[in-house]
Amino acid sequence: MIQALAATEPIEFEKAWNLVDQIIQSTYPNDLGVASVVNIIGALLCMILPYLLGSINPAILISKHMSGEDIRALGNGDAGTDNMLRVYGKGAAIATFACDFGKGMAAVWLGRLVWGINGGALAGFFVLFGHMFPIFHRFKGGKGIACLAAVVLTINPITFVFLTVIFLVGTIGTRMVSFGSVLTALLYPLILNAFANRGLNVAMAVVTAVFVTFMHRENLKRMREGKEEKIDLSAMFGKGKKS
């Protein structure tokens, strides 16, 4: 089934207008020196701007607005959707997810406009890196799952569908969001390779999987010890209490 889908070219947005190419072609198209400098600048923009965007953490900002407290000092200490759900409920969690999702999509589109396929791949990782280690919040952020979902959807929708199913099966089957998250991140490069093996996409997916797994290191430790918190699935439609 996967091979059949991979053989059918999905609707791709990876051939977006490319600022770097436009500058090179309109100035000195045959000058390798100019092309190299412009490409380096383009790559740097695709790292720095998404990193700064990722460093804006909605969970921290929303929690401070709602109660004056930093979400990192509450619940499980994570500055992300899952902890917002546990501490503040569904409304705050949805708002957090929407903002994280939006910045992930915006970063990939920005990267593509600046430097094409490779720019989108770089931007997708660095917006996640900014979310995990935000310069605006003392380099302590979230684990990046909502942001990762947006990055994957923007890079390749078919991969997003497969990973969403994997996440739901892993999470519902174990009642542990962390398990579903790590499983999804680890399988991300493999599935993306089947559908979007272009440029830096898969390489950045591998790096992403490493960082997401690293951010869940304490969760993995608690899983091994049988102490990881489990979600109350019925509470997802109620008050969001944990089991």
Residue pairs with C-beta under 8 A, 6 or more apart in sequence:
2 162
2 191
2 194
3 194
5 158
5 194
5 195
6 194
6 195
10 156
10 157
10 158
10 195
11 157
13 112
13 154
14 112
14 116
14 117
14 120
14 155
14 196
14 198
15 116
15 117
16 109
16 112
16 113
16 116
16 120
17 113
18 112
18 113
18 114
18 115
18 116
18 119
19 42
19 113
19 114
19 115
20 38
20 39
20 41
20 42
20 114
20 115
20 116
20 119
21 116
23 38
24 34
24 35
24 38
24 39
27 34
28 34
28 35
29 35
39 115
42 114
42 115
42 119
43 115
43 118
43 119
43 122
45 114
45 115
45 119
46 110
46 111
46 114
46 115
46 118
46 119
46 120
46 122
46 123
46 126
47 122
47 123
47 126
48 126
49 107
49 110
49 123
50 107
50 110
50 111
50 122
50 123
50 124
50 126
50 127
50 130
51 126
51 127
51 129
51 130
51 135
52 130
52 135
53 103
53 106
53 107
53 110
53 127
53 130
54 103
54 107
54 126
54 127
54 128
54 129
54 130
54 131
54 132
54 134
54 141
54 147
55 130
55 131
55 134
55 135
55 136
55 137
55 141
56 103
56 134
56 136
57 79
57 131
57 134
57 136
57 137
57 141
57 142
58 95
58 96
58 99
58 100
59 71
59 79
59 80
59 81
59 83
59 84
59 96
59 100
59 142
60 70
60 71
60 72
60 79
60 137
60 141
62 71
62 84
62 88
62 92
62 95
62 96
62 99
63 69
63 70
63 71
63 74
63 84
63 87
63 88
63 92
64 70
66 88
66 92
67 88
71 78
71 79
71 83
71 84
71 87
72 78
72 79
72 140
74 83
74 87
75 83
75 86
75 87
76 82
76 83
76 86
76 229
77 83
78 142
78 143
79 137
79 140
79 141
79 142
80 96
80 100
80 142
80 143
80 144
80 145
80 146
81 93
81 96
81 97
81 100
81 142
81 145
81 146
82 93
82 145
82 177
84 92
84 93
84 96
85 92
85 93
85 240
86 240
86 242
89 239
89 240
90 240
93 240
96 146
97 146
100 131
100 142
100 146
100 147
100 150
101 146
101 147
101 149
101 150
102 150
103 127
103 131
103 147
103 150
104 124
104 127
104 128
104 146
104 147
104 148
104 149
104 150
104 151
104 154
105 150
105 151
105 153
105 154
107 123
107 124
107 126
107 127
107 151
108 120
108 123
108 124
108 127
108 150
108 151
108 154
108 155
109 120
109 154
110 119
110 123
111 119
111 120
111 121
111 122
111 123
111 124
112 119
112 120
112 123
113 119
114 123
115 122
116 199
117 198
117 199
117 200
117 201
118 199
118 200
120 154
120 155
120 201
121 155
121 199
121 200
121 201
121 203
121 204
122 200
122 204
124 151
124 154
124 155
124 204
124 208
125 151
125 204
125 207
125 208
127 147
127 151
128 144
128 147
128 148
128 151
128 208
128 211
128 212
129 211
130 141
131 141
131 142
131 144
131 147
132 141
132 142
132 143
132 144
132 211
132 215
133 139
133 140
133 141
134 140
134 141
143 181
143 212
143 215
143 216
144 211
144 212
144 215
145 177
145 181
145 184
145 212
148 184
148 185
148 188
148 208
148 212
149 160
149 163
149 164
151 208
152 159
152 160
152 163
152 188
152 192
153 160
155 192
155 196
155 201
156 192
156 195
156 196
156 201
158 195
159 188
159 191
159 192
159 194
159 195
159 196
162 191
163 184
163 187
163 188
163 191
166 180
166 183
166 184
166 187
167 180
167 181
167 183
167 184
168 180
169 180
170 179
170 180
170 183
170 184
171 177
171 179
171 180
171 181
171 231
172 180
172 233
174 180
174 230
175 230
175 231
175 232
175 233
175 243
176 219
176 223
176 228
176 229
176 230
176 231
177 231
178 216
178 219
178 220
178 223
178 228
179 219
179 223
179 228
181 212
181 216
182 212
182 213
182 216
182 219
182 220
185 208
185 209
185 212
185 213
186 209
186 213
188 205
188 208
188 209
189 202
189 205
189 206
189 208
189 209
192 201
192 202
192 205
193 202
193 205
196 202
213 220
219 228
222 228
222 229
229 242
229 243
230 242
230 243
231 242
231 243
232 241
232 242
232 243
235 241
235 242
235 243
